[in-house]
Amino acid sequence: MGKRVAVVLAGCGVYDGSEIHESSAVLVHLSREGAQAEVYAPDVDQMHVVDHVKGQPTQEKRNVLVESARIARGNIKDLAKLDVQGLDALIIPGGFGVAKNLSTWATQGKNCIISKEVEDVLKAFHAAKKPIGLCCISPVLAAKIFPGCELTVGHDTECEKWPYAKTAETMKELGCKHVNKHVTEIHVDVKNKLVTTSAFMCNAPIHEIYDGIGKMVKEVVRLA
């Protein structure tokens, strides 16, 4: 039997949910590694809904679980029903939904609150010494929950290629060790079994982002 890996989504769409290309890449690479993805999302309302053409919030209301089901092709479960005992690893793709629906990082930064369900799941996998893969903005969840852990969100100096580099500085303020890595590279925190890669934190060609996520998935499955 292949490894069973929980994939936690935060909606559908980069500006208000899970980043679709990252989520798809995780699922493709898990399949390639012979692992079985089990997709979960919290049954809560999104912080807001963004018109992805205009980049502006709308008056709509949407549910994180219902929206995430689009990416999962309907094969999804409520995060409240996740049982760590039957699973080998956890992966959380990025997208602003991580900072808006799984936590309040988008509005509060390092003073954010992590959703209790999300925090409980992360702590359960960590306590069971099962690997956790995080990409793009999702490493901030580990930064908040596991002080002193080692992570990467890419580079810590802002430029055209790294427009979100200030995130690394904020993570350092939480007591983490941030390790600069290129988009096609990963960082492995051996002690905490955390595997991270920058994905769309980097202004890079999509195939490089896909390759970096592939390395993250491969290492997570190897550690499981």
Phi, psi and chi 1 to 4 in degrees:
 res  aa     phi    psi   chi1   chi2   chi3   chi4
   1 MET       -  138.5  -76.0  -71.6  -70.3      -
   2 GLY   -74.4  166.6      -      -      -      -
   3 LYS   -67.4  144.2  -57.7  -65.4 -176.8 -176.8
   4 ARG  -100.9  118.7  -64.5  175.5   64.5 -158.0
   5 VAL  -119.6  123.1 -179.6      -      -      -
   6 ALA   -77.2  130.7      -      -      -      -
   7 VAL  -116.8  117.5  178.0      -      -      -
   8 VAL  -101.5  122.3  174.4      -      -      -
   9 LEU  -105.1  164.7  -60.5 -178.0      -      -
  10 ALA  -129.7   25.0      -      -      -      -
  11 GLY   120.2 -161.9      -      -      -      -
  12 CYS  -138.9  100.3 -179.3      -      -      -
  13 GLY   132.0  137.6      -      -      -      -
  14 VAL   -57.8  -38.3   57.4      -      -      -
  15 TYR   -85.0  -16.2  -61.9  127.0      -      -
  16 ASP  -141.8    5.5   58.7    8.9      -      -
  17 GLY  -150.7 -148.4      -      -      -      -
  18 SER   -80.5  143.7  -73.8      -      -      -
  19 GLU   -70.1  120.7 -149.3  -64.1  -41.8      -
  20 ILE   -65.8  -41.9  -64.7  168.5      -      -
  21 HIS   -65.7  -39.0  -62.5  -71.1      -      -
  22 GLU   -66.0  -44.3  -68.8  179.6   21.8      -
  23 SER   -61.9  -44.6  -56.0      -      -      -
  24 SER   -63.6  -42.5  176.3      -      -      -
  25 ALA   -60.8  -42.7      -      -      -      -
  26 VAL   -58.8  -47.0  165.5      -      -      -
  27 LEU   -66.0  -40.2  -63.4  173.1      -      -
  28 VAL   -64.7  -47.2  169.7      -      -      -
  29 HIS   -67.8  -35.0  -74.0  -62.4      -      -
  30 LEU   -62.7  -42.7  -78.2  171.6      -      -
  31 SER   -60.5  -43.3  175.0      -      -      -
  32 ARG   -62.9  -32.8 -179.1  164.1  -77.4  150.2
  33 GLU   -83.9    2.2  -66.2  -59.3  -45.8      -
  34 GLY    76.2   17.7      -      -      -      -
  35 ALA   -94.4  155.0      -      -      -      -
  36 GLN  -102.4  117.3  177.9 -175.0  -23.9      -
  37 ALA   -84.6  133.1      -      -      -      -
  38 GLU  -119.5  114.0  -62.1 -161.7    8.8      -
  39 VAL   -94.8  135.7 -172.5      -      -      -
  40 TYR  -132.5  157.0  -64.5   85.1      -      -
  41 ALA  -156.6  151.8      -      -      -      -
  42 PRO   -73.4  142.3   22.6  -29.3      -      -
  43 ASP   -88.0   75.8 -174.3    5.7      -      -
  44 VAL  -140.0  163.2  -65.1      -      -      -
  45 ASP   -74.5  146.2  -75.0  -19.8      -      -
  46 GLN   -65.8  155.0  -67.2 -176.6 -175.5      -
  47 MET   -57.0  -45.9  179.9 -175.3  120.6      -
  48 HIS  -162.1  174.4   61.0 -170.2      -      -
  49 VAL  -115.5  129.4  177.4      -      -      -
  50 VAL  -107.7  132.1  173.8      -      -      -
  51 ASP   -72.6  111.5  177.8  -27.9      -      -
  52 HIS   -75.4   -9.1  -81.1   58.9      -      -
  53 VAL   -80.6  -47.3  175.0      -      -      -
  54 LYS   -89.5  -19.5  -61.7  175.2 -179.2  174.4
  55 GLY    72.1   21.9      -      -      -      -
  56 GLN  -119.9  144.9  -61.5  -67.7  -34.0      -
  57 PRO   -64.0  150.5  -20.6   31.8      -      -
  58 THR  -117.2 -178.5   71.1      -      -      -
  59 GLN   -88.8   -1.9  -65.2  -56.6  -52.4      -
  60 GLU   -64.5  158.8  -82.0 -174.4   80.3      -
  61 LYS  -123.0  136.0  -71.7 -161.5 -178.4  -58.9
  62 ARG  -138.0  156.2  -64.4 -166.6 -174.6 -175.8
  63 ASN  -101.1  135.9  175.5  -79.7      -      -
  64 VAL   -62.5  -43.7  174.5      -      -      -
  65 LEU   -65.0  -45.0  178.1   59.7      -      -
  66 VAL   -63.1  -43.4  172.3      -      -      -
  67 GLU   -69.3  -41.0  -69.5  -59.1  -64.4      -
  68 SER   -62.8  -29.5  -61.1      -      -      -
  69 ALA   -61.0  -23.4      -      -      -      -
  70 ARG   -61.4  -45.9  -66.4  174.7  180.0  -88.0
  71 ILE   -70.0  -37.7  -62.7  173.0      -      -
  72 ALA   -82.0    3.4      -      -      -      -
  73 ARG    55.3   35.2  -63.8  171.4   58.1   85.9
  74 GLY    85.4  -12.6      -      -      -      -
  75 ASN   -90.2   79.8 -171.8   11.5      -      -
  76 ILE  -145.5  155.1 -165.7  165.6      -      -
  77 LYS  -127.8  156.2  -62.7  173.3 -171.1  167.1
  78 ASP   -65.0  131.0 -176.6  -13.7      -      -
  79 LEU   -56.3  -29.4 -176.1   60.7      -      -
  80 ALA   -61.8  -19.1      -      -      -      -
  81 LYS   -98.4    5.2  -65.1  177.3  179.1  169.3
  82 LEU   -68.5  130.2 -173.6  151.2      -      -
  83 ASP  -117.2  108.4  179.2    6.5      -      -
  84 VAL   -59.9  -27.2   69.1      -      -      -
  85 GLN   -62.9  -32.3  -73.0 -168.0  -41.3      -
  86 GLY   -91.2    6.1      -      -      -      -
  87 LEU  -121.7  153.8  -63.9  159.2      -      -
  88 ASP  -103.5  -21.4  -61.5  -62.1      -      -
  89 ALA  -163.5  168.8      -      -      -      -
  90 LEU  -133.1  136.9  168.1   68.4      -      -
  91 ILE  -132.4  134.8  -64.8  177.7      -      -
  92 ILE  -124.3  109.1  -54.0 -179.3      -      -
  93 PRO   -66.6  170.8  -15.1   28.6      -      -
  94 GLY   -92.1 -155.6      -      -      -      -
  95 GLY   110.5  151.5      -      -      -      -
  96 PHE   -63.1  -17.6  -78.3  102.3      -      -
  97 GLY   -59.6  -29.6      -      -      -      -
  98 VAL   -61.8  -39.9  170.9      -      -      -
  99 ALA   -87.6   -8.2      -      -      -      -
 100 LYS  -116.8  -37.7  -66.4  176.1  176.4  179.8
 101 ASN  -107.6  -29.0  -55.4  -32.5      -      -
 102 LEU   -94.5  -16.4  -55.7 -172.2      -      -
 103 SER  -157.0  179.6   72.2      -      -      -
 104 THR  -109.7   25.4   59.1      -      -      -
 105 TRP   -56.4  -37.4 -175.7  -84.6      -      -
 106 ALA   -59.8  -33.1      -      -      -      -
 107 THR  -105.8  -21.3   53.9      -      -      -
 108 GLN  -123.7   -4.7  -65.8  179.5  -72.1      -
 109 GLY    56.0 -133.2      -      -      -      -
 110 LYS   -65.5  -16.0   67.7  178.7 -178.3 -179.3
 111 ASN   -90.8   13.6  -61.3  -44.6      -      -
 112 CYS   -67.4  164.5   73.2      -      -      -
 113 ILE  -110.4  132.9  -64.5  164.1      -      -
 114 ILE   -89.3  136.1  -50.6  -68.6      -      -
 115 SER   -49.7  135.6  147.0      -      -      -
 116 LYS   -58.6  -42.0 -175.5  177.4 -174.2  -51.2
 117 GLU   -60.6  -43.4  -80.4 -177.4   -1.1      -
 118 VAL   -67.0  -44.9  174.4      -      -      -
 119 GLU   -61.6  -43.3 -177.8  169.1   -6.7      -
 120 ASP   -61.4  -41.3  -73.1  -10.4      -      -
 121 VAL   -66.1  -46.8  163.7      -      -      -
 122 LEU   -60.5  -44.5  -79.3  159.9      -      -
 123 LYS   -66.5  -34.4  -75.4 -178.5  172.5  176.3
 124 ALA   -66.7  -44.8      -      -      -      -
 125 PHE   -65.6  -40.1  -83.9   91.1      -      -
 126 HIS   -64.0  -45.3 -173.7 -101.8      -      -
 127 ALA   -64.6  -32.1      -      -      -      -
 128 ALA   -84.0    2.7      -      -      -      -
 129 LYS    56.9   39.3  -65.4 -174.7  165.0   39.8
 130 LYS  -103.9  140.7  -65.7  179.7  178.5 -179.1
 131 PRO   -66.9  149.2   22.4  -31.5      -      -
 132 ILE  -126.3  124.8  -61.6  168.5      -      -
 133 GLY  -106.5  132.9      -      -      -      -
 134 LEU  -137.5  137.5  -55.7  162.3      -      -
 135 CYS  -136.2  161.1   62.6      -      -      -
 136 CYS    62.4 -121.7 -166.3      -      -      -
 137 ILE   -84.6  -15.2 -169.8   66.5      -      -
 138 SER   -64.0  -22.1   66.5      -      -      -
 139 PRO   -57.6  -19.6  -30.8   39.1      -      -
 140 VAL   -63.0  -26.7  -58.8      -      -      -
 141 LEU   -63.1  -44.6  -58.7  173.3      -      -
 142 ALA   -68.4  -37.1      -      -      -      -
 143 ALA   -58.2  -38.6      -      -      -      -
 144 LYS   -77.0  -35.5 -176.5   71.9  179.1  179.7
 145 ILE   -92.0  -32.3  -62.9  170.7      -      -
 146 PHE  -119.0   81.9  -52.0  123.9      -      -
 147 PRO   -56.3  138.6  -20.6   30.8      -      -
 148 GLY    86.7   -2.0      -      -      -      -
 149 CYS   -72.5  164.2   65.9      -      -      -
 150 GLU  -106.9  131.3  -61.4  176.0    7.6      -
 151 LEU  -145.6  163.1  -56.7  160.5      -      -
 152 THR  -132.7  139.5 -170.2      -      -      -
 153 VAL  -121.5   23.4  -71.2      -      -      -
 154 GLY   108.8 -114.6      -      -      -      -
 155 HIS  -116.3  159.0  -78.0 -140.5      -      -
 156 ASP  -105.2    8.5   57.3    6.2      -      -
 157 THR  -117.0  119.1  -55.7      -      -      -
 158 GLU   -71.0  136.2 -163.3  168.4  -54.8      -
 159 CYS  -160.5 -175.7   60.4      -      -      -
 160 GLU   -60.6  -37.0 -173.0  179.8   -8.5      -
 161 LYS   -74.4  -31.6 -173.3  169.0 -174.4  177.8
 162 TRP  -122.0   74.4  -63.0   99.1      -      -
 163 PRO   -71.3  -16.9   23.8  -32.3      -      -
 164 TYR  -111.4   24.8  -52.2  108.0      -      -
 165 ALA   -63.1  -21.9      -      -      -      -
 166 LYS   -61.8  -22.1  -76.1 -168.3  171.0   70.9
 167 THR   -58.3  -40.0  -56.4      -      -      -
 168 ALA   -61.5  -41.4      -      -      -      -
 169 GLU   -64.4  -41.1  -69.1  -59.3  -40.1      -
 170 THR   -64.4  -39.0  -51.2      -      -      -
 171 MET   -63.8  -37.8  -72.5  162.5   67.0      -
 172 LYS   -61.9  -36.5  -70.8  179.8 -164.9  173.7
 173 GLU   -64.1  -23.1  -69.9  171.0   18.6      -
 174 LEU   -83.2   -0.4  -74.5  168.0      -      -
 175 GLY    95.4   11.8      -      -      -      -
 176 CYS   -86.4  161.0  -60.5      -      -      -
 177 LYS   -98.7  115.1  179.0 -177.4  178.7 -175.6
 178 HIS   -94.9  132.0 -179.3  -90.9      -      -
 179 VAL  -114.1  119.4 -177.1      -      -      -
 180 ASN   -67.9  128.7  -77.7   -8.0      -      -
 181 LYS  -141.0  149.9  -67.3  -76.2 -176.6  177.8
 182 HIS   -73.8  164.0 -175.3   58.1      -      -
 183 VAL   -60.6  -27.9   66.4      -      -      -
 184 THR   -88.9    2.0   56.9      -      -      -
 185 GLU  -107.2  163.8  -63.8  178.2  -44.5      -
 186 ILE  -124.8  163.6   61.9  172.6      -      -
 187 HIS  -123.2  136.5 -179.1   70.3      -      -
 188 VAL  -113.9  117.8 -176.9      -      -      -
 189 ASP   -88.5   99.0  178.2  -20.8      -      -
 190 VAL   -62.0  -42.6  176.8      -      -      -
 191 LYS   -61.8  -44.6  178.5 -175.5  169.1 -170.7
 192 ASN   -96.2   -1.2  -70.5  -64.8      -      -
 193 LYS    53.9   45.4  -77.8 -161.6  168.9 -176.8
 194 LEU  -107.9  128.7  -65.0  171.6      -      -
 195 VAL  -120.0  120.6 -173.3      -      -      -
 196 THR  -129.0  151.2   49.4      -      -      -
 197 THR  -149.7  154.8 -170.0      -      -      -
 198 SER   -80.1  -30.8   61.1      -      -      -
 199 ALA    49.2 -128.7      -      -      -      -
 200 PHE   -76.7    8.3  -81.4  101.3      -      -
 201 MET   -67.1  -18.4  -63.1  -63.6  -87.7      -
 202 CYS  -104.2  138.2 -176.6      -      -      -
 203 ASN   -83.2   79.8 -169.9    7.4      -      -
 204 ALA  -129.5  162.8      -      -      -      -
 205 PRO   -59.7  145.3  -20.7   30.6      -      -
 206 ILE   -61.9  -30.6 -165.9  166.1      -      -
 207 HIS   -68.9  -29.5   70.4  -83.2      -      -
 208 GLU   -70.2  -39.6  -67.4 -173.0    5.3      -
 209 ILE   -62.4  -44.2  -70.4  157.6      -      -
 210 TYR   -59.9  -42.9 -178.0   88.2      -      -
 211 ASP   -66.8  -40.8  -69.4  -12.7      -      -
 212 GLY   -62.7  -42.1      -      -      -      -
 213 ILE   -64.1  -36.9  -69.1  170.8      -      -
 214 GLY   -59.9  -42.3      -      -      -      -
 215 LYS   -65.8  -38.9  -71.6  178.6 -173.9  171.3
 216 MET   -62.3  -47.7 -179.7  -96.1  -75.5      -
 217 VAL   -62.3  -44.7  169.5      -      -      -
 218 LYS   -58.7  -43.3 -167.8  178.5 -175.6   85.0
 219 GLU   -70.0  -38.9 -176.2   62.9   13.7      -
 220 VAL   -60.0  -46.4  166.3      -      -      -
 221 VAL   -65.0  -39.0  173.5      -      -      -
 222 ARG   -62.5  -40.1 -170.6 -171.7   72.8   78.2
 223 LEU   -75.7  -19.1  -70.3  170.5      -      -
 224 ALA   -70.0      -      -      -      -      -
